[in-house]
């Protein structure tokens, strides 16, 4: 199991230069987890894609359906005190700290492409490119 942040989910469902890394990460570890917050963040990313004309509503709804299916049973509520502890230790947003706190609670890595999260939490976060560079077991 790994915790993934919203950008990793977006890379999986929105074709681009990082998509192959997200696909490889899924092959390496197919059990992905996230705080419930991912849903709102993901919808926001897709909204931007729709409004910029990069995606149709139908494609966005399929991406949401796929992401929800992938994370079914692996979505978590993260206690506020654990999030705020991470906020106090870093320059990261409370949103980012939800993912960090969840990964720490579950004792698994947070896979991300967020440079600030990687810098602030090197013992918890791993770069998507680095994780994808591992061999599937």
N, C-alpha and C positions, 0 to 999 in steps of 0.2 A: 504494500500500500504506500502511496505517496499523496501528499496534499499538493494540489495544483492551484495556482491563482488564476484569475480571470483571463489574463493575457495568454496563458498556455491553452486554456479552453478556446479562446478566440482563434489562436493559431491553428488549432485542430479543425475548426469548422469554417474558417474564412481563408480560402486559398491565398498563399503568399510565400515569401521566402523562408518563413519559419515553419511552415506546415509540415515539411518532412521531418523536422526535429520533434514536433509534437506527435506525429504518427509513430516515430521510432520510440519515443518515451512510452506511448501506449502499448507497444509490443513488448517493451522491457518490463513494464509493470502495469497491467491492465486494471488494477484497482485504484481508482482515483477518488480522493475525498476533497471536500471544500466546505467552508462555512456557508450557511444559507444566503449570505450576502452575495455570493457569486451570481445568483439569479438576476438581481437588479443590475449589477455591473455588466453582465453579459447582454441583457436587454438594451442597456445604454449603448454598448459598443455596436450592437446590431442596428440600433436606431440611427447612429451616425453613418453606418454603411448604406442604409436605405436612403437617407436624406442626401447623401453625396452621389447617389445613383450607382453605387458599386454593388448593390444587392437588391433583389426583389423582396417583397413582403413574403412571398411563398418560400423563397430560399431561407429567409430569416426564421420563419416558423419551423422549417425542417431542421435548421441548426439548433433551435431551442429544444425541439423534441429529441434530437439526438443527444444533446448535452444532458438533458434531464434523465434520459434513459441511462447514459453512462454513469451518472452520479447517484442514481436511485439507491437509497439505503446507505449512502455515504455522505450525507449532508448533516452538518452539525451546528448547533447553537454554541457560541463561544461566550463564556462568562465575561461580563464587563470588566471585572477586576483583573483578569488575566490579559485582556486586550490593553487596558490602561497601563498595566505594568510595563508592557512592551513599548507603548507610546512614550512613557517616561524615560525609557532606556535608549531612545533612538530619535532620529529625525523623520521617521516614517509616519504616514497617516494612520488613523485608527482603522481605516479600511484594510490597509496592508497588514497591520498588526493582528487583525482577526485571523488571517491566513497563517501568520507566524505562530501565534498562540495555539492554534489548532494543531499545527504540525508538531509543536513542542509537546502538547498534551498527548497526542497519539504516539509520540516517539518515532516519528517518521520524517523524512526530509520534505521540505517545501520546494517544489520545482517551480522556478520563475525565470523570467527574463528581465526583471526589474533590477537595475543596477544599484539603486539605493537599498533595497531590501537585501540584496546580496552582500553589499558592503556593511550594512548595519548588523546583520545576523548571519555571519559566516558559518557558525556551528549548526545552523538549522536549514538555511537556504542553499540550494545548489542551482547553478545556471542550467537552463533547459538544454543548451548546446552540450554542456558537460555530461548531464544525465543521459542525453541521447547518444553520446559517444560510448556509453557502456554497452557490453554485450548482453543480450537477452539470455536469461537462464532457462 
